[in-house]
Amino acid sequence: MSERKGKPQRVGETLAKFLGSAGLAERVEQAGIIPEWPALVGKQIAAVTDPHHIARDGTLFVAVRTNAWMNELSLMEPQLLAALNAKEGRTRIAKIHWQLMR
């Protein structure tokens, strides 16, 4: 059995170091937008949308219930991007790709 060197570390600290060394820390922070979606865009928009994933280029893919909502949200995209990108230190969302729910 090998001996440990140094004192024990918290799992969160170890995970943060691993993600940083693997170059994934920014992507994980950016993905935090998905569970925060209702708080960031409001209940009404959250009720008709479902954020799916964020591509490496910063594109957020969001499914929308109807074409009418998709058109409305496309017009609101600058305001939505401002809300999504307001958190200091988070990798920015560059654009939103709206797609009709299936």
C-alpha positions, 0 to 999 in steps of 0.5 A, spaced: 500 500 500 502 506 498 503 512 503 499 519 502 504 525 502 501 531 505 495 532 509 488 530 507 484 535 502 477 536 501 474 532 495 472 539 492 479 542 492 481 535 489 476 536 483 477 543 482 485 542 481 483 536 476 478 540 472 483 546 472 489 541 470 485 538 465 482 545 462 475 543 464 474 548 469 471 554 465 466 549 461 464 547 468 463 554 470 459 556 464 455 549 464 452 552 471 448 557 467 443 550 465 441 549 472 440 557 474 436 558 467 430 559 471 433 564 475 436 568 470 431 568 465 425 568 469 419 563 470 415 565 464 421 564 459 423 558 463 416 555 463 417 554 455 424 553 454 429 547 456 436 549 455 440 543 453 448 544 452 453 549 451 458 548 445 465 549 446 464 556 442 460 558 447 453 557 443 447 555 448 442 550 445 435 552 448 429 548 446 423 552 445 415 550 445 412 554 440 415 558 433 411 564 436 416 563 443 422 562 438 421 568 434 420 572 441 426 570 444 430 571 438 428 578 439 430 578 446 437 575 445 441 581 447 437 582 453 438 574 455 445 574 453 446 580 458 443 576 464 446 570 462 453 573 462 452 578 468 456 573 473 463 575 474 468 570 472 464 566 468 466 564 461 461 568 456 455 565 452 456 568 445 450 566 442 443 562 443 441 557 438 433 556 439 430 550 436 423 547 436 422 542 442 420 535 439 
